[in-house]
Amino acid sequence: MRTTSKLAGLLDLTEVGELRWTTASDNLGLPQLFGGQLVGQTLVAAGRALGDDKTIHSSYTSFLRAGRHDEPLTLAAEVVRAGRQQATIRVEVQQGDRLLCVSTVTGGVVDDGIAHQRPAPQTRAPHDSPPFAELAEADGGLSAMWDGMDSVEVRVGDVDPAAHAAHSAAPPVHVWMRATDELPDDRLFHIAAAGYQSDLMLMSTAVTPQGLAVGMENTFARDWWAVSLDHAMWFQGDFRADDWLMWEHVTPMAHASRALVQATAFTADGAAVCHVTQQALLRRQA
């Protein structure tokens, strides 16, 4: 049986004032804070500011400065608009006097209106897919970024180097992810945990058109300098982030060192529940 979640503890903010919270950070062996952590924590803050009658629909995060693991964070929310059906929340994350990121989050009441989705891609089931760590062994194992990554289990589905997708410059990468421990039943934690998961494989997908296969994390860390610029997410339906989600990763375009990467998350029974788009700045190491 899985235990009480470390990830839930990271996402469970401590209230210190009206629409203000403080929290600690995860140390993943990176020189800066993991962007997925900041996305997840701003989603929790925005969800609490929205209240119980509305659920999060979308978020847009601009990463401004790198953060440190050994200093607490302060999150401050502002209700930009609060209507009966829709609301918009702005969340700032500070570390001392440094503004690390700004998120704009929208939410609203659940509506029974229009609904549709594209079919889920076909790939191996999670129990038939190799763990990401096993796939990375041929490239010397996982990079330093994964040293502290024990909150999410990652398995890689089919990656066909000959596959063609009209919406991507390289074959899609299918990645199964779930929180390693059980999360609370509160839907907000699952939205936030999906935000945390969503940032794990985007950077490596951005360089697949340059010949790097999934799992070549050490080669990527050695040959490329990369940083996330912004991160947008859209959510629909109910899902659990401690159940398997299959993230289909694609990269439709890149120009002038800026790459666009997208991923859509599907539940094990094929429901599309989340879509993410990130712009990353990447340069080859000299």
Secondary structure, DSSP 8 states (H G I E B T S, - for coil): ---B-HHHHHH--EEEETTEEEE-----S-SS--HHHHHHHHHHHHHHHH-TT-EEEEEEEEE-S---TTS-EEEEEEEEEE-SSEEEEEEEEEETTEEEEEEEEEEE-----------------GGGS-BHHHHGGGGTS--GGGTT--SEEEEE----TT---TT-SS--EEEEEEESSB--S-HHHHHHHHHHHHTSSHHHHHTGGGT--TT-HHHHHHHEEEEEEEEEEEE-S---TTS-EEEEEEEEEEETTEEEEEEEEEETTS-EEEEEEEEEEEEE--
